């Protein structure tokens, strides 16, 4: 990916950076201002190289505004900066949020996902073994590094799974 040169910095930061902040939103202007300030605070704690931090700031603000426009009834938004180096969480799971917007900045591929029809939900909820959860590994796809992915969670309105 575009930021692969910063793998060492990301691995160093991954042990210390996982912070959540609630971001209330009354108007898009208020949201933009508050979101930028909260993201800046997260980035200070992460201590990432400036080019990467600037890209994350821009992306987080854009994603936040987009998610709010897609989910206008949501009362709050939680902004997380999770820095994973080589030790990523590769377990298949279902988020217990309204939605998750995510972007990966390094590596060969971005976030992997699959269609609900390819998931054995009984195994997902009870087994915990990735090999049992996915029906056909060939149906797993990924966004490109640097692309946004918005995934509906279990609390998404209108019948989301």
C-alpha positions as CSV (number, residue, x, y, z in Angstrom):
1,X,0.0,0.0,0.0
2,X,0.9,3.6,-0.2
3,X,2.0,3.8,3.4
4,X,3.9,0.5,3.6
5,X,7.1,2.4,4.3
6,X,5.7,3.1,7.8
7,X,5.2,-0.5,8.8
8,X,7.8,-0.1,11.7
9,X,6.0,3.0,13.0
10,X,2.6,1.2,12.8
11,X,3.9,-1.9,14.6
12,X,5.3,0.3,17.4
13,X,2.1,2.2,17.7
14,X,-0.1,-0.9,17.6
15,X,0.7,-1.8,21.2
16,X,-0.6,1.5,22.6
17,X,-3.3,2.9,20.4
18,X,-6.9,1.9,20.7
19,X,-9.1,4.8,21.9
20,X,-12.8,5.5,21.5
21,X,-14.5,8.8,21.7
22,X,-18.2,9.6,21.4
23,X,-19.0,12.4,18.8
24,X,-22.4,13.9,19.2
25,X,-23.8,15.6,16.1
26,X,-26.5,18.3,15.9
27,X,-25.6,19.8,12.5
28,X,-23.1,18.8,9.8
29,X,-21.0,21.9,10.5
30,X,-20.9,21.0,14.3
31,X,-20.1,17.4,13.4
32,X,-17.3,18.4,11.1
33,X,-15.7,20.7,13.7
34,X,-16.1,18.2,16.6
35,X,-15.0,15.2,14.6
36,X,-11.8,16.9,13.3
37,X,-10.9,17.9,16.9
38,X,-11.5,14.4,18.2
39,X,-9.6,12.7,15.4
40,X,-6.7,15.1,16.0
41,X,-6.6,14.1,19.7
42,X,-6.5,10.4,18.7
43,X,-3.7,11.0,16.2
44,X,-1.6,12.8,18.8
45,X,-1.8,9.7,21.0
46,X,-0.9,7.4,18.0
47,X,2.2,9.4,17.2
48,X,2.2,8.3,13.5
49,X,4.3,9.8,10.8
50,X,2.8,13.1,9.5
51,X,1.9,12.0,6.0
52,X,0.0,9.0,7.3
53,X,-1.6,11.0,10.1
54,X,-2.8,13.6,7.6
55,X,-4.4,10.9,5.4
56,X,-6.1,9.3,8.4
57,X,-7.5,12.7,9.5
58,X,-8.9,13.4,6.1
59,X,-10.4,9.9,5.8
60,X,-11.8,9.8,9.3
61,X,-13.6,13.1,8.8
62,X,-15.0,12.1,5.4
63,X,-16.1,8.7,6.7
64,X,-17.7,10.2,9.8
65,X,-19.7,12.6,7.8
66,X,-20.8,9.9,5.3
67,X,-21.8,7.5,8.1
68,X,-23.9,10.2,9.8
69,X,-25.6,10.9,6.4
70,X,-26.4,7.2,6.0
71,X,-27.6,6.7,9.5
72,X,-29.3,10.1,10.5
73,X,-31.3,8.5,13.3
74,X,-28.1,7.4,15.2
75,X,-27.7,9.4,18.4
76,X,-23.9,9.2,18.6
77,X,-20.9,8.0,16.7
78,X,-17.9,6.3,18.2
79,X,-14.6,7.1,16.5
80,X,-11.8,4.6,17.0
81,X,-8.3,4.7,15.7
82,X,-7.1,1.1,15.9
83,X,-3.6,0.7,14.8
84,X,-2.7,-2.9,13.9
85,X,0.7,-3.9,12.7
86,X,1.5,-7.4,11.7
87,X,-0.8,-8.7,14.5
88,X,-4.2,-8.2,13.1
89,X,-7.5,-9.7,14.3
90,X,-8.4,-12.1,11.5
91,X,-11.5,-13.6,13.1
92,X,-14.7,-13.4,11.2
93,X,-17.3,-11.5,13.3
94,X,-20.4,-9.5,13.2
95,X,-20.3,-5.9,14.6
96,X,-22.9,-5.0,17.2
97,X,-23.0,-1.4,16.0
98,X,-25.2,0.3,13.5
99,X,-22.3,0.3,11.0
100,X,-18.6,0.3,10.8
101,X,-16.6,2.4,8.3
102,X,-13.0,1.1,7.9
103,X,-9.9,1.7,5.9
104,X,-6.6,-0.2,5.8
105,X,-3.5,1.8,4.9
106,X,-0.8,-0.9,4.4
107,X,-0.5,-4.4,3.1
108,X,-1.3,-6.2,-0.1
109,X,-5.1,-6.0,0.3
110,X,-7.5,-4.0,2.3
111,X,-10.3,-5.3,4.6
112,X,-11.7,-8.6,3.6
113,X,-15.5,-9.3,3.6
114,X,-18.0,-11.7,2.2
115,X,-21.7,-11.9,1.5
116,X,-24.1,-13.0,4.2
117,X,-25.0,-16.1,2.1
118,X,-21.4,-17.2,2.4
119,X,-21.6,-17.2,6.3
120,X,-22.7,-20.0,8.4
121,X,-24.2,-17.9,11.2
122,X,-24.8,-20.9,13.5
123,X,-21.0,-21.5,13.4
124,X,-20.2,-17.8,13.7
125,X,-22.2,-17.5,16.9
126,X,-21.2,-20.9,18.5
127,X,-18.0,-22.3,17.0
128,X,-15.5,-19.5,16.7
129,X,-13.5,-21.4,14.1
130,X,-12.9,-19.4,11.0
131,X,-12.8,-22.5,8.8
132,X,-16.3,-23.4,9.9
133,X,-17.8,-19.9,9.6
134,X,-17.1,-19.3,5.9
135,X,-18.9,-21.7,3.5
136,X,-16.6,-21.0,0.5
137,X,-13.3,-19.2,0.9
138,X,-13.2,-18.4,-2.8
139,X,-16.1,-16.0,-2.2
140,X,-14.1,-13.8,0.2
141,X,-13.3,-10.5,-1.4
142,X,-11.3,-7.4,-0.3
143,X,-11.3,-3.7,-0.9
144,X,-8.1,-2.2,-2.1
145,X,-5.7,-0.7,0.4
146,X,-6.8,2.9,1.0
147,X,-10.4,2.3,0.1
148,X,-13.3,2.9,2.5
149,X,-15.5,0.0,3.4
150,X,-18.8,0.6,5.2
151,X,-20.4,-2.5,6.7
152,X,-23.8,-2.7,8.2
153,X,-23.9,-4.1,11.8
154,X,-26.5,-5.9,13.7
155,X,-28.1,-2.7,14.9
156,X,-28.5,-1.2,11.4
157,X,-32.2,-0.3,10.8
158,X,-34.4,-1.9,8.1
159,X,-33.8,-5.6,8.6
160,X,-30.0,-5.8,8.5
161,X,-28.7,-9.3,9.4
